[in-house]
Amino acid sequence: MSKRLVALCAGLTLAGSLCLASPALAAESSHDTCFLSRDWEGWKSPSPNVIYVRVGVSRIYEFDLSSGSNQLQEPDMHLVSEIRGSDWICNPLDLQLQLRDDHGVFQEPLIVKTITRLTPDQIAAIPKKYLP
């Protein structure tokens, strides 16, 4: 009976330590997939359905749009984002993007399908004119 009790205690201890480790693992993995909205530095679009966003000095994220816009590459366009919830952007539901012109005449909603942090190799493959 005491061996079963020891085994049960060991199992509960292991389960407890895994529960304590999970938030640390989640925080570590969210660093790659999430960013603070205030760290958003700039953007450029190589095509109607893709936006590259610079976050901080060296990170670039790719936003794939489900319904893009041919106006994304026009020089007088601005990307306006309304943050939903916290300041952290981790998935497409955290963003509500609109494309607007300098005069406020043109407005178009943009729906983000996926957000992907690009690797250094993927960033190096982007033509310089499309780097934000």
N, C-alpha and C positions, 0 to 999 in steps of 0.2 A: 504494500500500500504506500509506503513512504517513497518508493522509486517512482510511482505514478505521480505523487504529489510534487516531487522534485522535477519530473519531466513537465508537468503542467506549469509549474512556476517558471521553468526555463522557457517554455513556449510563450507564456504571457510576457515575460521580460523581452524576448526577441520581438514579439509583435509590438510592444510598447516602444522599443527603440526604433523600429521601422516607421512607426507613426510620427515620432519626433524627427526623423530624418526626412520625411516626405516634404515638409515645407521648405527645408533647405534645398532639396533637389528641385522643387518647383520654382523657387526663387532663382536658382542657377540657370534653369532652362528658360525661364521667362526673360532673362537678360538677352537671350538671342532672339526671341520672338516678339518682345514688347519694347516699347520706347515711350518716353514722356513726350507729350505734345509740345512742350516748350523747347525740346531739343531739335525740333524740325527746322532745318536750315534753308532748304530750297527744294525745287522740283524741276524736272524737265520731262518731256514726253517724246519718245521716238516714233510713236504710232497712236492711232485713235483709241486703242484699248490698253495701253500701258503707260504708267507714270512711274518715274524713278524719283525717290525722295531721299535727300541727304539728311541724315540724323547725326548731329555732332560732327566731328572732323572726318571720321573714316568709315562710318556705316552708311550703307545705301540699301534701301528697301524697294522692292518692286511691287506696285499695286496693279493687279490685273483687274480690269473693269469688265463688268458684264454688259454694259452698254456704254461704249466710249463716245468720243466726240472728235470730229475732224477739226474742231476749233482749238484743241489742246496745243497745237503748234503755232498758233498765231501769237505775235509778240505782245499784243495789248491785253492778253488774257491773264486772269488771276485765279488761283485755286483757293477757294475759301472752305475751311473745314469747321464744322460745328462738332465739338467733342460731346459725346454722350456718356454721362456717368463720370468716372474719374479722369484724371489727366493721363492715364496710361492708355496707349493704343496697342492692343494685343491681337485684335481680329477685326474683320470688316464691319461688324456691328458697332464698333467703337467710333466709327467715322460717319459723318454725313457731309459729303463733298458737293460743292457747287463750283461751276466754272462761270466766271463773270468777266465782263470787259471793263476797261477803264472808266467808261461813262455810265455804267450801271444799266445800260439798255439791254444787254444780252445776259441771260442767266440760263444755265442748264445744269440739272442735277446729274451727278456721276455716281454710279453704284459700284462699289469695290467688291470684287468677287473673292480675291485672295490677297494676302500680304505676305511677302517672302523676303527675309533678310538675305542679301546676296553675299556670296563668299568673295574673298579677295580676287580669285581667278575670274569669277563672273563679272566683278567690277572692272577688272583690267580689260575684259573683252568688249566693254561698252565703248562705242566711238566717243571721242572727247566732246564733240558737239552736243551729245545727249547726257553728259554727266552733270548732275545738278551741283 
